[in-house]
Amino acid sequence: MNDIEYNLIEINEKIEEAAAKSQRNKDDITLVGVSKTIDILRIKEALVCGVTTLGENKVQEFLPKYEQLPTANWHFIGHLQTNKVKFLIGKVSLIHSVDNFKLAEQINKYSENLNIVTNILIEVNIAEEPTKNGVPVSQAFELVKNIANLQFVKLCGLMTVAPYVVNCENNRIYFKKMHNLFIDIQDKNVNNIDMKFLSMGMTNDYTVAIEEGANIVRIGTGIFGTRNYDNLT
Ligand SMILES: *Cc1c(COP(=O)(O)O)cnc(C)c1O
């Protein structure tokens, strides 16, 4: 058994356990294998071992990987500049990181050009960390309403990158807050949105995130091991 296969067995067990704690099934949780800095051979190994969805956070790193694996299910999870949107549209099935209306409009424009609808999540800066991307909770609903008017963008839920913590329990309050916001928005029954995905939890804290309602977790290190940024060209 290789390391990726071994790691995935453990992760899948923990996902199942955490899902059960929140009265859900493991099949309700999507694991995004975060493949940033990971070379294509290792990515292919992960696909063989059952990873169904890959996440990349930089457009310039994503594109050559996409060329080699165009049929994989790719998500974009990183900060996205409006001038890079045109390179992504049609190639990723979900963009997790929309945090302003201009970006959503740009996604809408290039999606219209291809006559497709692009699925997106709104990224929320749940702990209001000054160095983090994401819309503050106080502005989230305004952004939801504006995005709902865009014909070629489908808002499918929320995403957050929780603070870096040593003890994952310290993020539970943020995951709870995210879940509350998610439910609040669902309850407002806005037309043309489908609040079904709550993307939160990474290697350090995904079990707590699932216990608090996450149905997408984004795991890199836990699958592939420690990242080596020297691999990047
Ligand atoms: C890198 C990254 C992850 C995965 O982080 P790990 O701690 O390696 O699991 C998840 N989400 C985003 C947005 C990332 O950039």
The ligand as a Tripos MOL2 file, in Angstrom:
@<TRIPOS>MOLECULE
LIG
   15    15     1     0     0
SMALL
NO_CHARGES

@<TRIPOS>ATOM
      1 C1         -3.9360   24.5540    0.9160 C.3       1 LIG1
      2 C2         -5.3980   24.7090    1.1230 C.ar      1 LIG1
      3 C3         -6.1560   23.7060    1.7540 C.ar      1 LIG1
      4 C4         -5.5660   22.4220    2.2820 C.3       1 LIG1
      5 O1         -4.7170   22.6340    3.3610 O.3       1 LIG1
      6 P1         -4.1260   21.4020    4.2080 P.3       1 LIG1
      7 O2         -3.8670   21.9700    5.5320 O.co2     1 LIG1
      8 O3         -2.8880   20.9670    3.4940 O.co2     1 LIG1
      9 O4         -5.1410   20.3330    4.2150 O.co2     1 LIG1
     10 C5         -7.5170   23.9130    1.8940 C.ar      1 LIG1
     11 N1         -8.1160   25.0320    1.4440 N.ar      1 LIG1
     12 C6         -7.4340   26.0140    0.8350 C.ar      1 LIG1
     13 C7         -8.1660   27.2220    0.3720 C.3       1 LIG1
     14 C8         -6.0680   25.8790    0.6470 C.ar      1 LIG1
     15 O5         -5.3850   26.8720    0.0420 O.3       1 LIG1
@<TRIPOS>BOND
     1     1     2 1
     2     2     3 ar
     3     2    14 ar
     4     3     4 1
     5     3    10 ar
     6     4     5 1
     7     5     6 1
     8     6     7 2
     9     6     8 1
    10     6     9 1
    11    10    11 ar
    12    11    12 ar
    13    12    13 1
    14    12    14 ar
    15    14    15 1
@<TRIPOS>SUBSTRUCTURE
     1 LIG1         1 GROUP 0 **** ****
